[in-house]
Amino acid sequence: MTDKTRQWYQEPLRVIQTILRTCDAPDYDAEKFVDFALRNHANAVVINGGGLRAFYPTTTADHRVVEGMATDILGEVCERAAASGLKVLARVDFRAASPEVHAAHPEWFARDEDDQPRTIHGMYTAAASSPYRAEAFAFSVINELLSKYPLDGIWENAAGFFHVTPGKRPGYAGPPADVLVRGEDAADFSLVDYSAATAEHFGTATGFDLPRPGDFDPEVYLSYLRWRYEAVLGRTSAARDVVKAHGDDLAYIAETPGILEPGWSRATAQDIGSLAPLFDIVALPTFGVTRGGFNSAMQPSPVWRAAEVAAHLRTAKSGTAPTIMFGRFDNLSRYTSLAPADLDLWLATGLAHGAGNWECTFVGRSDEEFHDRRADEVVAGHYRRIDSLSPLIDNATAVADVAVIHSARSEMLFAASDARRDGYVTHVRGAVSALLGAHVPFDIVSDSDLAAATGRYRVVVLPNLRVLSSAQTAILERFVAQGGAVVATGVPGAWDEDGPRETFALADLLGVTDAGRDTEGLAHAYGYIEERGPLTEGLEGTNMVTTEGAFRVVRPKPGSEVPISLIESVPPQPPEFGWIDLEATDRLPFAVTTALGSGRTVYFPGGIDRHVASQGHPDHALLLVNAVRWASGREAPVTARAPKSVHISPLRSSDGRRLVISLTNYSSAPERPISEHITVRDVSVIVRPSAFPAGAELTSSWKAVDALTGAELRVDHTGSELHVAIDEIEAFRAIVLEVAE
């Protein structure tokens, strides 16, 4: 049941937001907006407050009232929403200011490398280090809003370092760490603000001048990228303090990219892992975009993207329900709806992982002005679905033995929007995809919470986690010494906080000696099965596993096993020379397993997780999942017998007595946008005693019901397990399992 002692913003939310355009101010009808929210079963609304324009009568200096406003838009919305029991957040946006403000205070605004002001749509952009974004303007607006209106919180849009505009030359498409090899050619100077305020703050923090073309130092450039994140974190903390000075029940939340969005997060210098503790509502923009995704479940983002976001947010801010921001319209075509079936599955994915939703539209004051109404019932129906499940999932925790560790620093340095050059996102996404398809429940945990993760999970997965501090290395060593397990790929700990190491930090823990170098990119390589066992289960019909790319040059230490070795090259042309020398004895490892007392490690020196996302060959996912299962030493607490296109997400109630198990069906996903759901039948959910903290005796007294309809489901007691029979899944099913009263 919902815990009434918690703040309203910790519970699953159902938010409606219409971002007002300047043309929307005349004849604004607050009653229609509030009615729109109520018909969609919302429990909160967001309406424009101030910043770029004031949507209320303001007395703050330099704050310009929106053109054509005849009434107090914000005041009327607050009055009508409060009368209807809706919470109200005001949207603010301080990314830029008018030419008049710039003329009066040019020192407040961002500059490019030629000392020219940076602009967006005729307005002048300001960086996080600017007084305009703090006491000189932004904080005065927030104080005015919270003093004048009975608001429940502040939503800050565009709260990153600054609005990036292209520089004189295109930004580099590869990872920033490439500056150590390619120098200035790998730098993106559009990320650099050359204003006096930024130069002063950066110099004070680091002792460096700002990085410039023609006088390039990679150390200075990388220091600047790191400092931008610190500047945003400090400014975000200050903004939160301004809000909280008006009451702890007021919520502060700022627009922030999620994990695995390297281009956006690098531009804004925002890491949700470090920012989440400052936010009362942990909401991330996760808009459905299907352009470029035809016949692809992975591009432009996975159809289960909301699962990645929610699985991370629920650990980034424990005790607060994740919130998935979305729009019923395609974010690249904002006047046309997403395909209803595609949107339905997108929304159900977040709910399966305990998330509420926040709809944001840009094309009218209420649904009466929308030109495309085809998704109306999908949104209203989904908000009813959240409302029904909220008492069951509020403050619930994931039932998972496995944590996939995410490193913001690794993403910042090694990720790239171009998947061909990426050295991080595809690794994480491949690991996540493999676990989802194998029905292995997991959480995604920021590396800043690594110590807590090793106290909760049996297995931590490190997908090419190149940046590891000495302290984090020690945490992992203690974890394995105490019986924990690590599955790692790539070069974990090749860098510390300051730069590259000679050998990677986890080599000893993973049972190898490191030569400190990689092979060249291998085009026609294979893994050769040397010894069969738990790692190779399911590969009985083959001795070979296809692979490619660079491998770390390592050798096994005494006590470690190499069940699969690496055959580096078998060229397909000319075929006369395409043969394998099986007598070779000096092959590098493809996989290394190590048992250290009761602890276990599995190490793949190549990019097996990346292959899951880029190649799709089932052997790679199979090996990765086998590694997790062997390392864990037990079966998953909750799993399913179902096609891999059905994903499972089990949540345990806060009192530990009930499971809510959600299943989402992606069988239609290879063809996007999804136009219809393909029903899957005869699915079985398997629950084991380890699903409960102290282990439960799962007897015939347990019952299962459909969480939305209340229909009772068949439960078979098999040994120590319970098997719940589900006749069919269209897009989404949720079941509740508890002891019968």
Secondary structure, DSSP 4 states (H G I P E B T S, - for coil): ---TTS-GGGSPPEEEEEPPPGGGSTT--HHHHHHHHHHTT-SEEEEEEEESSBSS---STT-PBPTT--S-HHHHHHHHHHHTT-EEEEEEE-SEE-HHHHHH-GGGS-B-TTSPBPEETTEEE--TTSGGGTTTTHHHHHHHHHHHS--SEEEEES-SS------SSPPPSS-GGGHHHHGGGG--GGG----HHHHHHHHHHHSPPPPBTTB--HHHHHHHHHHHHHHHHHHHHHHHHHHHTT-TTSEEEE----TT-HHHHHHHT--HHHHGGG-SS-EEE-----TT-TT-SSSSS-TTHHHHHHHHHHHHTTTS--EEEE-SEETTEEEEEPPHHHHHHHHHHHHHTT-EEEEEE-S-SSGGG-S--TTHHHHHHHHHHHHHHHHHHTT-EE--SEEEEE-HHHHHHH--SSTTT-SSHHHHHHHHHHHHHTT--EEEEEGGGHHHHHHH-SEEEESS--B--HHHHHHHHHHHHTT-EEEEES-TTSB-SSSB-SS-TTTTTTTEEEEEEEPPPEEEEEEEE-S-SGGGTT-TT-SEEEEEE--EEEEEPTT-EEEEEEE-----SSGGG----TT---PPEEEEEEEETTEEEEEESS-HHHHHHHT--HHHHHHHHHHHHHHHSS--SEEEES-TTEEEEEEE-TTSS-EEEEEEE-TTTTSSS--S---EEEEEEEE-GGGSTT-----TTEEEEETTT--EE-EEEETTEEEEEEEEESSEEEEEEEE--
